[in-house]
Amino acid sequence: MTAKLKQHEPKKTFSRDIRRFPFPHRSCIASERRQASSQAGAYKLTYDLPAIYRTDNHFTYLTDDNLHQFLSGDLNVERLDHMYPFLVLAGRRMAARPLHRQLMMGRPVVVVEQADLHLTWNDSGVLIKPFPPYLFDSQTWSQHMCIDSELYKQACGFIRSYTWLISGENDFNIAMNLDHGMTLLPRGVTWPIWVQFVRDFVRETNTVGLDCFHRRYNHGELRLRNLNWIYRIWPPRWQLKYILRGYYFGFHTYQSYFRRNFAWLIAVFAYVSVMLAAMQLGISTNRLQSSATFQSLSYGVAAAATIIPVILAAYVLVLLMLLVGSNLFSTFQNINEHRREAGARDRIKEDFT
């Protein structure tokens, strides 16, 4: 069920020389489409936008009820900004590798919609958010980006990441021909148009400097595994769910979670088994049988091999209970939020009746 959202107040603005329009109007594809379509009276900006959008608490709202709120959420990299002092542990301060290079490194493109997962990678591939059509539109920039300093920097930084990813025509062809008919750039964008767009954007932003880019985009690709550990150690708030789930919880069953995170236990048990077998063989020899040092070492290893599995089993059991408890708490919390939302809607209806 969708609901209306209160109007979002833009954040504090900044000097006009920074929030200038970041490219000439001739580069704005959506503006040209609006002008052509407006003559027929059929064009509307929300045509290029999803009908609804989802917030962090999983409520859905109509996009055209609050476009600024949608844009702020769609380009939000607040979590990465919080971890910025430690991002160097997840990725170097350098331009991201182009798409053809990602494929050479065995990283297939995985399409995501979250901006804070854009240009992160794991064993599945490199996660990339498709280029939103509204970033081609001059009216969207003038009415939203140019009056909100944080949104402006996030938008410019996102475009900057695409100048890294699509630097050659082969990169462009990869972006327009993904699996399942998906594309990274809006359909209708051609290679000459993209080249002109990037050329104008780079020239305009070079006159301003790095101040027009969000600092997350000082880094290229970020490794998700490292982000998970950083987020657990340096969460935005000290809550159990952040420590358990990390930055990106990519598991949908408890079985897959424990299989991925505790597969190393099999190697540990195999190594300990080999050690115990070797010590048992060694203690049967005359030379080692009379060695007090070897006897002490064998005693310590045997005791550790007995105690450590019990400790590890208890750890896994406690972790499982914490995961189940955290999921139950989130479920009840979500139920209460929906009840409050429903109550607020009922009060609004009563005010109008």
N, C-alpha and C positions, 0 to 999 in steps of 0.2 A: 504494500500500500504506500502511495506517495503522499507527501505532505509539503506544505509551504514552509519556507525557512525565513527567519528574520533577515533583513538586509544586512549584508556584511560591510563593515566600515573599512575602507582601505587603510593600510598602514601609513606611517609617516612618510611623506614625500621627501625628495631631495632635490638638489640644484638642477635647474633646467638643462644645463650643458651635459649632464649625464643621462637624463631621461629623455633625450632627443630621440626622434624616430630613427631606429638603427639601420634603415636602408631606404633608398629612394622609392617613391610610390610606384614607379614603373616595375619594381620587383614583386609587387604584391599581387599574386595570382588571384586570390579571393576577391580583392577589390575590383579587378577587371571583370571577374565573373558577376559580382554584384551589380556593376554598372550595366553590363549587358543584359542581365536578367531583370533588373529593375524596370527596364523599358517595357518588358512584358508584364510587370507587376507580379512576378511569381517568386522572387528571391527573398529569403529570410536567412539571417546569420545562423540560427539554430539548425538549419538544414545540414550543416557540416558537423553538428555536435550530437552526442547521444541524447536520447529523450530524457533519461534519468541518470543520476549519478549517486554513488554510494559513499557514505561517510565512514569514519573509522569505527563507529559503533553500529555499522551495518544498517542504518536507516537509509531509505532512498528518497530522493527529492527530484522534482522536475527541474531540468537544467535551466530552462528559460525563466523560472521563478527567481533565480539568483545566479546570474551568469558569473559574476565576480567570485562568488564562493566556489563555483565549479572550477574556474581557472586556477584559483589559489590551491585547491586540492589536487588538481591534475598535474601541476608542476612542482608540488611540494617535496622538498628534500630536507625537511627540518631535522629528521633523525641523523642524517649524514652531517649536517651542520653541527649538531651536538657533539658528534664524535670527531670533528675535524682535526683536533690536535693529534689524534692517533691514526688518522687515515693513512699516514705514510707506512704503517704496518700492514695495510691491506693492498696498497698499490702506490707506485711511484708517481711523483709529480712530473707527468709527461703526457703528451698527446696520446689519445687512444689509437690503437692500431686500426687500419682500414679494414673493411669487411673481407676483402680477399685474403688478407693476412690472418684474420680470425679463422677462416676456413682452413688455411694452410697449417695452423696450429691445432687443428682438430676440434675447434669450437664452433659447432653449428649455431645458427641464430635461433634463440628462443624468444618469442614475442611476449612482452609483458605490458601492462598498462600503468604500473606504478612508477612514478618518476624516480623514487629513491631506490628502485631496483635496476634502473637504467644503467647500462655499462658495468654491471657486476657479472661475475662468472663463477661457475662451479663445474663439476664433472659432466653435467648435462649440456653445457655450452655457454655462450655469452648471452646475457639477457638484455634485450634492447626494446625500448618503448618506441612505437611508431611515431612519426613526425605528425603532430596535430595540425589539421588544416587551418585552424584559427591563427596560427603563427604567420601565415601568409597574408593576413587581413589587416589593413591599415586602420580600420575603424576599431577593431578589437584592441590594437595597440594604443590608440589615442584615448579610448574610453576606459581602459582597464590597466594595461601594463605601465603606461607612462604616468599614472597617478599613484602607483603603488611601488615603492622602491624595491621591496623584497621580490615581488612578482616580476618586476622588470629584470632584475638580475637573474632570476631563475629561468626566465624565457630566453634571455640572451645566452646564458650558459648552456641551455639545452641545444640551441641552434649551433653554438660552438662545437658541441660534441658531434653533431652531424657533419660539420665541415671536416672533422677528423675521420669519421667513418666512411663517408662517400667522397673520396678525393680523386677518384678516377672513374672512367666510364664503366670498367668492369665492376667496380663497387656499386655503381648506379644500377647496373643490370641485375646484380645479386639482390639489391634492395627491392627491386620491382618484380622479382620472380622467386618468392619464397614458397615453401611447401603449403599445400592446402589453399592455394590462391591468395595468400596473404601478401601484403606489401608493406614496406617501411615508410614510403613516401605516398602522399595522396595520388590516386589515379588521375591521370591527365597531366602530371608534371613530366616534362621531357628533359633529356640531358642538357640541351642548350639553355632551357629555362633555369635549371638548377645551377648551372655554371654561372649564369648572370646573377642569380640570387645570392650565391655564395660570394662572388666577387664584390657585389655592392655591400653586402653585410660586413665583410672583412675590412673593406676600405672605410666604412662609416665607423665601425667600432675601434679601429686603429687610432682614430683621432681622439678617442676618449681614454683608451687604455684599459687595463684589467679591472678597473673599478666598476665597469658595467656588467661583469660576469660574477655569478655566485661562486664563492670560493670552493664549493664542492667540485666545480669543473676545472680546478687547477690540477686535478688528478684524472687519469684516464680510467682504465678498467680497475675494478676493485674486487678482490677475492672474497666471495661470500663466506667461506669458512673462517677467515680471519675476522670479518665483520661480526660474525656470530660471537666470537670470543671477546672482541672489544666491547660489544653491546652488553654482554653478561657482566663484564668487569666495570663498565662505565655506562650504566643505563640512565635514561632520563629521569626515572624515579625508581627508588629501591622497592620493587615489587617482585613477588615470586615468579610471575609469568615472564618477566624479562630475563631472569636468570635461567629459567628452564628452557624457554623457547629461543632466546637469542634474537638476532636481527631478522632472520628469515627462517621460519620453521617449515621446512619442506617435507614434512612427514604427515601422512594422513591416517596411519595406523600405528599402534604401539609396537607391533611386530617389526615394521620397517624401521622405526626409530631405534630400537635396540639392536637390530641387525646391523645398521649402519654405524652406530656409535660404539658397539661392544664387540665387533668382529675381531678386534685385536686380542681379545681374551683367549680365543682359540689358539693363536700363536704362542701366547704366554703359557697356557697349559701344555702345549706340545713341547715347548722348550724345557719346562719343569719336568715333564715325564722323561725326556731324554737324559736330563741331569740325574734324576733318581736312578734310572737304569744304569747309567755309567758308574755312579757311586756304588750301586749294589754289586756291579761287576768288579770294581776296584777293591772293595772291601773283602772280596773273596780271595784276593792275591796275598801272598805272604808278606810282601814288602809294605803294602798299604794297611794290611790288617794290624800291624804292629806300630803304625804311625799314630801318635796321639793327636797331632794336628789334623790329619785326615778324619779321624774319628769325631773330633769336635765339629769340623766342617760338615760332615755327613749328618750329624745330629741337628745342627742349625738349619740345614736345607730341608731335612725331613719335617722339622717342626714348622718351618715357614710354609712348606707345601701343604701342610694340614690346616694352618690358620688362615692363610691368605684367601683360599677359595671361599671360606665361610664369610670373611669380611666383604669380599666382592659380591657374594650372593646377597648379603644384607644390604649393601649399597644399591644394587639393582632393584631390590624389593622396595627400599625407601624411595628411590627415584620414581618408580612406577606409582607408588601411592601419592607422591607429590604431583605427578602429572595428572592422575585421575582427579585428585582434589582440586587442582588448578582449573581443569576443564569444567568440573561441576560448579565451582565458584563463578567462572565466566558465564556459564549457562544461566544460573540464577540471577546474576547481575544483568544479563541481557533481558531476561524476563521482566525484571523490575523497571529497566529503562523503557521497554515497550509499554508497560502499564502507565508510567508517567507520561509518555508521549501520547498515549490514547486519552488519558485524563485531560491533558492540555488541549487536545483537539476538541474534546467534548465541551470544555469550558468556552472555547472560541465559538463553537456552534450556539451555545446558550446565549452568549453575548449578542449574537446577530439575530436571535429569535425574539 
